[in-house]
Amino acid sequence: MYRIHEIYLRPGENKERIPYHIAEKLKRKDLKIREWKIARESVDARRKNDLRLVCTVDFCCDEDLPLQKTPDTSYKYPDPRGFFPEKRPVIAGFGPCGIFAALILAQTGYRPLVLERGRSMEQRSRDVENFWKKGVLDEESNVQFGEGGAGTFSDGKLTTGTKDRRTGKVLEEFCSAGAGGEILYKHKPHIGTDVLKEVVVNLRKKIIAAGGDIRFGSRLTDMVMTDTGTDGGERPRICAVEVNGTDTIETDDVIFAVGHSARDTFRLLIARGVEAEQKPFSIGIRAEHLQEKINAAQYGDPSMAELLGPAEYKMSCRCRGRGVYTFCMCPGGQVIPAASSEGMTVVNGMSCSRRDGRYANSGILADVRVSDFGSDDPLAGMYFQEKYERLAFMETGDCSRPPRSCLKNFMSAKNDTVRRCLPEFAAEAIREAMPVFGRKIKGFDDPETILTAVETRSSSPVRFLRDENMMSCIEGLYPGGEGAGYAGGIVSAAVDGIKLAEAVIRRYA
């Protein structure tokens, strides 16, 4: 197949006209195109009076053309020749990183065992609804913990900055699990919480069918190690894990894919001598606007949303020497309480697949540097997060009712309830950034804009170190995904999970 770029369509134009536009671009109206498919699609909204869809298209014809051939992006499974380990590899965590590590290991015959502290999707959904409606928090089954990980209760964004070839494998598996074919070519693909729940369950079933096993309600509480590694050196080697403080499972390979909220597991790893370093992250608030106003600002004509989908945005600037940026923008979504511990309040944004809610929201975050932590402790960033989550809780005394205010109060009153939940440097940087964003998107700095605090979990505040074999300083222990500081979203975490599975396979190949 050939690949051609910059095929333009008007909003609402029938995509069956793509072959006509290809022939027109090549100045070959007689060109006979046998088959075609969209490889990439994005919206060009730079000129409000000339909105267009921009497509990259793969097509076949019976002629030799001076065009790029469609690249082969299919995933190449690692060769599992050698011997399979007698003890099953263990994966701690069943978010995107753990899911895809388990999937690759299962598909290559390694029979992985997944330990997930939270519950299955069916029960987890009920627990989350119980928290939102009745304020009853289950610390083991919530927005952060459970099948699918924290990303399940978000917008299900599948955008990523990584150019890794494994990205295609991730998208194809999501597609075959029910996410829809559009994610394979949309510039900013998303699934939505409602569909993502079903996709995750289907991936679980696929892993089990391939020989894997998933145990819910199973929290990894300790590790058992030998004093020497397999090479006889001084490097300790993992030989078993403890589950729920009682059961012991022998294993030589453990993938830690626990997510960025498993703070008790972070403490365990540090206590057992796993090397780690501080990592910068961000802190801020959620801002809500009428989706119709965002559509008008981005498209010029708000009715264009019916053809192009609800408008999105992504902005950044520097204020007071800090980066301030919009994060995880959720068109037609809602701001949700996302606590995982009593006495701490945290928020996130969530959208369903149709993105048809009345409001848009996004995080407005400011950079937090390691120099802000005030300690050399590897977990100092985690304690920094906890400090401001506690302050947010103290504002309402209920982690299911996060503090809310309006931009007018946030900008003018230092004792504003939302400002009290932020470090002063972040509050001041966000105050300066809002008018800047208002000049980019009309109405963004409307005084009545609703703000909700506090958002602290954009990324992990710690990175657990690993070598060229993806191992930590403990032989057989593979830290990965968002929690370990190696990913920043669903796709990048899933890609890292694939890398970890490949590393385990290489160990025995």
C-alpha positions as CSV (number, residue, x, y, z in Angstrom):
1,M,0.0,0.0,0.0
2,Y,1.0,3.6,-0.5
3,R,0.8,6.4,2.1
4,I,-0.3,9.9,1.2
5,H,-0.5,12.9,3.6
6,E,-2.6,16.0,3.8
7,I,-5.9,14.9,2.3
8,Y,-8.4,17.5,3.3
9,L,-12.1,17.1,4.0
10,R,-14.7,19.7,4.9
11,P,-16.6,19.1,8.2
12,G,-19.4,16.7,7.4
13,E,-18.0,15.7,4.0
14,N,-18.6,12.0,3.1
15,K,-15.3,10.1,3.6
16,E,-16.1,8.0,0.6
17,R,-14.8,11.0,-1.4
18,I,-11.3,10.3,-0.1
19,P,-10.3,8.4,-3.3
20,Y,-11.4,11.4,-5.4
21,H,-9.2,13.8,-3.2
22,I,-6.2,11.4,-3.6
23,A,-6.6,11.4,-7.4
24,E,-7.0,15.2,-7.4
25,K,-3.9,15.7,-5.2
26,L,-1.8,13.4,-7.5
27,K,-3.4,15.2,-10.6
28,R,-4.5,11.7,-11.8
29,K,-8.2,11.8,-12.1
30,D,-8.0,8.5,-14.0
31,L,-6.3,6.7,-11.1
32,K,-8.1,3.5,-10.0
33,I,-7.9,3.1,-6.3
34,R,-8.8,-0.5,-5.2
35,E,-8.9,0.0,-1.4
36,W,-8.0,2.6,1.2
37,K,-8.0,3.3,4.9
38,I,-7.4,6.3,7.1
39,A,-4.1,6.1,8.9
40,R,-4.4,9.4,10.7
41,E,-7.1,12.0,11.1
42,S,-7.0,15.4,12.9
43,V,-8.9,18.7,12.9
44,D,-7.2,21.8,11.6
45,A,-9.0,24.7,13.4
46,R,-6.4,27.3,13.0
47,R,-8.7,29.3,10.7
48,K,-12.2,29.5,12.2
49,N,-13.7,30.2,8.8
50,D,-11.9,27.3,7.1
51,L,-12.2,24.3,9.4
52,R,-10.9,21.1,7.9
53,L,-10.2,17.4,8.6
54,V,-6.7,16.5,7.7
55,C,-6.1,12.8,6.8
56,T,-3.2,10.6,6.1
57,V,-4.4,7.7,3.9
58,D,-3.1,4.3,2.9
59,F,-4.3,3.0,-0.4
60,C,-3.8,0.4,-3.1
61,C,-3.8,0.8,-6.9
62,D,-2.5,-1.1,-9.9
63,E,0.3,1.4,-10.7
64,D,3.7,2.2,-9.5
65,L,3.7,5.6,-7.9
66,P,6.5,7.8,-6.5
67,L,5.0,7.7,-3.0
68,Q,6.0,6.4,0.4
69,K,5.0,2.8,1.0
70,T,3.0,2.1,4.1
71,P,5.4,1.3,6.9
72,D,5.1,-2.1,8.7
73,T,4.2,-1.2,12.3
74,S,3.0,-4.7,13.3
75,Y,4.2,-5.8,16.7
76,K,6.9,-8.4,16.8
77,Y,6.6,-10.8,19.7
78,P,9.9,-11.6,21.5
79,D,11.2,-15.1,20.8
80,P,10.6,-17.2,24.0
81,R,13.1,-19.9,23.0
82,G,15.0,-21.3,25.9
83,F,13.1,-22.5,28.9
84,F,10.1,-21.3,30.8
85,P,10.7,-20.5,34.5
86,E,9.3,-23.1,36.9
87,K,7.8,-20.3,39.0
88,R,5.2,-18.1,37.5
89,P,6.1,-14.4,37.0
90,V,4.1,-12.2,39.3
91,I,2.6,-8.8,38.4
92,A,1.6,-6.4,41.1
93,G,-1.1,-4.1,39.8
94,F,-3.7,-4.4,37.1
95,G,-3.7,-1.0,35.5
96,P,-2.5,-0.4,31.9
97,C,1.1,-1.3,32.7
98,G,0.1,-4.5,34.5
99,I,-2.6,-5.4,32.0
100,F,-0.2,-5.3,29.0
101,A,2.7,-6.9,30.8
102,A,0.3,-9.8,31.7
103,L,-1.1,-9.9,28.1
104,I,2.3,-10.3,26.5
105,L,3.6,-12.8,29.0
106,A,0.4,-14.8,28.6
107,Q,0.5,-14.7,24.8
108,T,4.0,-16.1,24.9
109,G,3.3,-18.9,27.2
110,Y,4.6,-17.5,30.6
111,R,1.3,-18.0,32.6
112,P,1.6,-14.8,34.6
113,L,-0.1,-14.3,38.0
114,V,-1.5,-10.8,38.6
115,L,-2.1,-9.5,42.1
116,E,-4.5,-6.6,42.2
117,R,-5.3,-5.0,45.6
118,G,-8.6,-3.6,44.4
119,R,-11.7,-5.4,43.1
120,S,-12.9,-6.5,39.7
121,M,-14.5,-3.9,37.5
122,E,-18.0,-5.1,38.3
123,Q,-17.6,-4.6,42.1
124,R,-15.2,-1.6,41.8
125,S,-17.8,0.4,39.8
126,R,-20.3,-0.2,42.6
127,D,-17.8,0.9,45.2
128,V,-17.0,4.1,43.4
129,E,-20.6,5.0,42.9
130,N,-21.2,4.3,46.6
131,F,-18.4,6.8,47.4
132,W,-19.7,9.5,45.1
133,K,-23.3,9.2,46.2
134,K,-23.0,8.3,49.9
135,G,-19.5,9.4,50.8
136,V,-18.5,5.8,51.8
137,L,-14.8,5.3,50.8
138,D,-13.3,1.8,50.4
139,E,-9.6,2.3,50.7
140,E,-8.9,-0.8,48.6
141,S,-11.5,-0.3,45.9
142,N,-11.9,3.3,44.6
143,V,-11.1,5.7,41.8
144,Q,-7.4,4.9,42.2
145,F,-7.3,1.2,43.1
146,G,-9.0,-1.7,41.2
147,E,-9.1,-3.4,37.9
148,G,-8.1,-1.0,35.1
149,G,-6.2,1.4,37.4
150,A,-6.8,5.1,37.9
151,G,-7.1,5.8,34.2
152,T,-10.4,3.9,34.1
153,F,-12.2,6.8,35.8
154,S,-10.9,9.5,33.5
155,D,-11.5,10.4,29.9
156,G,-9.8,7.3,28.6
157,K,-7.3,9.4,26.5
158,L,-5.0,7.4,24.3
159,T,-2.8,10.2,23.2
160,T,0.9,9.9,23.9
161,G,4.1,11.6,23.0
162,T,6.0,8.3,22.7
163,K,6.9,7.2,19.2
164,D,7.5,3.6,20.4
165,R,6.5,0.9,17.9
166,R,4.6,-0.9,20.7
167,T,2.0,1.9,20.7
168,G,0.3,0.2,17.7
169,K,0.0,-3.0,19.6
170,V,-1.7,-1.2,22.5
171,L,-4.2,0.5,20.3
172,E,-4.9,-2.7,18.4
173,E,-5.6,-4.6,21.6
174,F,-7.9,-1.9,22.8
175,C,-9.7,-1.9,19.5
176,S,-10.2,-5.7,19.5
177,A,-11.4,-5.5,23.1
178,G,-14.3,-3.1,22.1
179,A,-12.8,0.4,22.0
180,G,-13.8,1.1,18.4
181,G,-11.8,1.4,15.2
182,E,-11.5,5.2,15.3
183,I,-8.8,5.0,18.0
184,L,-6.5,3.5,15.4
185,Y,-6.3,6.7,13.3
186,K,-7.7,9.6,15.4
187,H,-5.1,12.2,16.3
188,K,-6.5,12.4,19.8
189,P,-8.2,9.1,20.4
190,H,-10.1,8.5,23.5
191,I,-12.4,5.7,24.9
192,G,-14.4,7.2,27.7
193,T,-14.9,5.8,31.1
194,D,-18.1,3.9,30.1
195,V,-16.5,2.0,27.3
196,L,-13.1,1.6,29.0
197,K,-14.8,-0.4,31.8
198,E,-15.9,-3.0,29.2
199,V,-12.6,-2.9,27.4
200,V,-10.7,-3.7,30.5
201,V,-12.9,-6.7,31.4
202,N,-12.4,-8.1,27.9
203,L,-8.7,-7.7,28.2
204,R,-8.8,-9.6,31.5
205,K,-10.8,-12.4,29.8
206,K,-8.2,-12.6,27.0
207,I,-5.3,-12.9,29.5
208,I,-7.1,-15.7,31.4
209,A,-7.8,-17.5,28.1
210,A,-4.1,-17.3,27.2
211,G,-3.1,-18.9,30.6
212,G,-2.8,-15.9,32.9
213,D,-4.5,-15.6,36.3
214,I,-5.8,-12.5,38.0
215,R,-6.4,-12.4,41.8
216,F,-8.4,-9.4,43.1
217,G,-8.3,-8.3,46.7
218,S,-4.7,-9.3,46.8
219,R,-2.3,-6.6,48.0
220,L,1.4,-7.3,47.9
221,T,2.6,-6.7,51.5
222,D,6.2,-7.9,51.5
223,M,9.0,-9.4,49.5
224,V,11.3,-12.3,50.4
225,M,14.9,-12.0,49.1
226,T,18.1,-14.1,49.1
227,D,21.4,-12.5,50.0
228,T,23.0,-13.3,46.7
229,G,21.9,-13.3,43.1
230,T,22.0,-16.1,40.5
231,D,25.5,-15.0,39.5
232,G,26.8,-15.5,43.0
233,G,27.3,-11.7,43.5
234,E,26.2,-9.5,46.3
235,R,23.1,-8.3,44.5
236,P,20.0,-9.6,46.4
237,R,17.5,-11.7,44.5
238,I,13.7,-11.9,44.9
239,C,12.4,-15.3,45.6
240,A,8.9,-14.8,46.9
241,V,6.2,-12.3,47.7
242,E,3.8,-12.0,50.6
243,V,0.1,-11.3,49.9
244,N,-2.3,-9.7,52.3
245,G,0.2,-10.3,55.1
246,T,-0.5,-14.0,55.2
247,D,0.1,-15.9,51.9
248,T,3.5,-16.5,50.3
249,I,4.0,-17.0,46.6
250,E,7.3,-18.2,45.3
251,T,8.6,-16.4,42.2
252,D,11.8,-15.3,40.6
253,D,10.2,-12.4,38.7
254,V,8.0,-9.6,40.0
255,I,6.8,-6.7,37.9
256,F,5.7,-3.7,40.0
257,A,3.0,-1.9,38.1
258,V,1.2,-0.5,41.1
259,G,0.3,3.0,39.9
260,H,1.0,6.4,41.4
261,S,-1.2,6.2,44.4
262,A,0.1,3.0,46.1
263,R,1.9,4.9,48.8
264,D,2.1,1.9,51.2
265,T,3.9,-0.1,48.4
266,F,6.3,2.8,47.8
267,R,7.2,2.7,51.5
268,L,7.7,-1.1,51.3
269,L,10.1,-0.8,48.3
270,I,12.2,1.8,50.1
271,A,12.2,-0.2,53.3
272,R,13.5,-3.3,51.3
273,G,16.3,-1.3,49.8
274,V,15.0,-0.6,46.3
275,E,16.9,2.5,45.0
276,A,14.7,5.5,44.1
277,E,15.1,9.2,43.4
278,Q,12.8,12.2,43.8
279,K,10.9,13.3,40.7
280,P,9.2,16.6,40.0
281,F,5.4,16.6,39.4
282,S,2.6,19.2,39.4
283,I,-0.2,20.5,41.6
284,G,-3.3,22.5,41.0
285,I,-7.0,22.6,40.6
286,R,-9.8,21.7,38.2
287,A,-11.5,24.4,36.2
288,E,-15.0,24.0,34.6
289,H,-16.5,25.9,31.7
290,L,-19.6,25.5,29.6
291,Q,-18.7,23.2,26.7
292,E,-20.7,25.3,24.3
293,K,-18.4,28.3,25.1
294,I,-15.3,26.2,24.5
295,N,-16.8,25.0,21.1
296,A,-17.5,28.6,20.1
297,A,-13.9,29.7,21.1
298,Q,-12.2,26.9,19.3
299,Y,-14.4,26.4,16.2
300,G,-15.9,29.9,15.8
301,D,-19.3,28.3,15.2
302,P,-20.4,26.1,18.2
303,S,-22.6,24.0,15.9
304,M,-19.4,22.6,14.4
305,A,-19.2,20.4,17.4
306,E,-22.0,18.3,15.9
307,L,-19.7,17.4,13.0
308,L,-16.2,17.5,14.7
309,G,-17.1,16.5,18.2
310,P,-16.8,18.7,21.3
311,A,-13.8,21.0,21.2
312,E,-10.7,20.4,23.2
313,Y,-7.8,22.7,24.2
314,K,-4.2,22.4,25.5
315,M,-2.4,25.5,26.8
316,S,0.7,26.3,28.7
317,C,2.7,29.4,29.8
318,R,5.4,30.4,32.3
319,C,4.4,32.5,35.3
320,R,6.7,33.4,38.2
321,G,9.4,31.1,36.7
322,R,7.0,28.1,36.8
323,G,5.4,26.1,34.1
324,V,1.6,26.3,34.3
325,Y,-0.5,24.1,31.9
326,T,-3.8,22.6,31.3
327,F,-3.9,18.8,32.0
328,C,-6.2,16.0,31.1
329,M,-8.8,18.2,29.5
330,C,-12.2,16.4,29.6
331,P,-14.8,17.7,27.0
332,G,-18.4,17.2,28.1
333,G,-17.2,15.7,31.3
334,Q,-17.3,16.2,35.0
335,V,-15.0,16.8,38.0
336,I,-14.9,13.8,40.3
337,P,-13.7,13.2,43.9
338,A,-10.8,10.7,43.5
339,A,-9.6,10.0,47.1
340,S,-8.0,6.7,48.0
341,S,-7.3,7.4,51.7
342,E,-9.5,8.7,54.5
343,G,-8.6,12.2,55.6
344,M,-7.3,13.2,52.2
345,T,-9.1,14.9,49.3
346,V,-8.0,14.8,45.7
347,V,-9.9,15.4,42.4
348,N,-9.7,14.4,38.8
349,G,-11.7,14.8,35.5
350,M,-13.8,12.2,33.8
351,S,-15.7,11.9,30.5
352,C,-17.8,9.2,29.0
353,S,-17.4,8.1,25.3
354,R,-20.0,10.5,23.9
355,R,-18.5,13.5,25.8
356,D,-22.0,15.0,25.8
357,G,-22.1,16.6,29.2
358,R,-22.8,20.3,29.6
359,Y,-19.4,21.2,31.0
360,A,-15.8,20.9,30.0
361,N,-13.1,20.7,32.6
362,S,-9.3,20.4,32.9
363,G,-6.6,20.5,35.5
364,I,-4.7,23.8,35.8
365,L,-1.4,22.7,37.2
366,A,1.8,24.4,38.3
367,D,5.2,22.7,38.3
368,V,6.5,21.3,41.6
369,R,10.3,21.0,41.8
370,V,12.2,18.6,43.9
371,S,13.7,21.7,45.6
372,D,10.2,22.4,46.9
373,F,10.1,19.2,48.9
374,G,12.3,20.4,51.7
375,S,13.9,17.0,52.2
376,D,16.3,14.5,50.6
377,D,14.0,11.6,51.4
378,P,13.1,9.7,48.1
379,L,9.5,9.9,49.2
380,A,9.5,13.6,50.1
381,G,7.3,14.4,47.0
382,M,4.7,11.9,48.2
383,Y,4.6,13.5,51.6
384,F,4.3,16.9,49.9
385,Q,1.2,15.6,48.0
386,E,-0.3,14.2,51.3
387,K,0.2,17.6,53.0
388,Y,-2.1,19.4,50.5
389,E,-4.6,16.6,50.2
390,R,-5.0,16.8,54.0
391,L,-5.5,20.6,53.8
392,A,-8.2,20.1,51.1
393,F,-9.9,17.5,53.3
394,M,-9.9,19.9,56.3
395,E,-11.8,22.5,54.2
396,T,-14.9,20.3,54.1
397,G,-14.2,17.3,56.4
398,D,-15.5,15.0,53.7
399,C,-13.2,13.5,51.0
400,S,-16.2,13.0,48.7
401,R,-17.0,16.8,48.8
402,P,-13.9,18.6,47.6
403,P,-13.5,22.4,48.2
404,R,-15.0,24.5,45.4
405,S,-14.9,28.2,44.7
406,C,-15.1,30.6,41.8
407,L,-12.3,32.3,39.9
408,K,-13.3,35.7,41.1
409,N,-12.7,34.7,44.8
410,F,-9.5,32.7,43.9
411,M,-8.0,35.8,42.1
412,S,-8.9,38.3,44.8
413,A,-8.9,36.7,48.3
414,K,-5.9,35.0,49.8
415,N,-8.2,33.2,52.3
416,D,-10.2,31.6,49.4
417,T,-11.0,28.0,50.2
418,V,-9.4,26.7,47.0
419,R,-6.2,28.8,47.5
420,R,-5.8,27.4,51.0
421,C,-5.4,24.0,49.5
422,L,-2.3,25.0,47.4
423,P,1.2,26.0,48.1
424,E,1.6,29.7,47.7
425,F,3.9,29.4,44.7
426,A,1.3,27.3,42.8
427,A,-1.6,29.6,43.7
428,E,0.3,32.7,42.5
429,A,1.5,31.0,39.3
430,I,-2.1,29.9,38.4
431,R,-3.5,33.4,39.2
432,E,-1.1,34.9,36.7
433,A,-1.8,32.1,34.1
434,M,-5.6,32.4,34.0
435,P,-5.7,35.8,32.2
436,V,-3.1,34.5,29.8
437,F,-5.3,31.5,29.0
438,G,-8.2,33.9,28.8
439,R,-6.5,35.7,25.9
440,K,-6.1,32.4,24.1
441,I,-9.6,31.1,24.7
442,K,-12.3,33.7,25.1
443,G,-14.1,33.4,28.4
444,F,-11.6,31.0,30.0
445,D,-10.9,33.5,32.8
446,D,-14.6,34.3,33.4
447,P,-14.9,35.4,37.0
448,E,-17.7,32.8,37.6
449,T,-15.5,29.9,36.4
450,I,-15.9,27.1,39.0
451,L,-12.6,25.8,40.6
452,T,-12.2,22.6,42.6
453,A,-9.3,21.5,44.7
454,V,-7.0,19.8,44.9
455,E,-5.3,17.9,42.0
456,T,-2.0,16.3,43.0
457,R,-1.7,13.0,41.1
458,S,-0.8,14.1,37.6
459,S,2.3,11.9,37.9
460,S,4.3,10.0,40.4
461,P,6.6,12.0,42.7
462,V,9.2,9.2,42.8
463,R,11.2,7.2,40.3
464,F,12.4,3.7,41.2
465,L,15.6,3.1,39.4
466,R,16.2,0.3,36.9
467,D,19.1,-0.9,34.8
468,E,19.4,-1.8,31.1
469,N,17.6,-5.0,31.8
470,M,14.6,-3.1,33.3
471,M,15.5,-4.5,36.8
472,S,15.9,-2.6,40.0
473,C,18.9,-3.1,42.3
474,I,17.1,-6.3,43.4
475,E,17.5,-9.1,40.8
476,G,14.1,-10.2,39.4
477,L,12.3,-7.0,40.5
478,Y,11.0,-4.9,37.6
479,P,9.5,-1.5,38.5
480,G,7.4,0.2,35.8
481,G,4.5,2.3,34.7
482,E,3.2,5.5,36.2
483,G,3.8,4.6,39.8
484,A,7.5,3.8,39.2
485,G,8.0,7.1,37.3
486,Y,8.3,5.7,33.8
487,A,5.0,6.7,32.2
488,G,2.5,9.5,32.0
489,G,-0.8,8.2,30.7
490,I,-2.7,5.0,29.6
491,V,-0.7,4.3,26.5
492,S,2.7,5.1,27.8
493,A,2.1,2.9,30.9
494,A,0.8,0.1,28.6
495,V,3.9,0.4,26.4
496,D,6.1,0.2,29.5
497,G,4.3,-2.9,30.6
498,I,5.1,-4.5,27.3
499,K,8.8,-3.6,27.7
500,L,8.8,-5.2,31.1
501,A,7.3,-8.4,29.8
502,E,9.9,-8.5,27.1
503,A,12.6,-8.1,29.7
504,V,11.3,-11.1,31.6
505,I,11.2,-13.1,28.4
506,R,14.8,-12.1,27.5
507,R,15.9,-13.3,30.9
508,Y,15.0,-16.9,30.0
509,A,15.5,-16.8,26.2
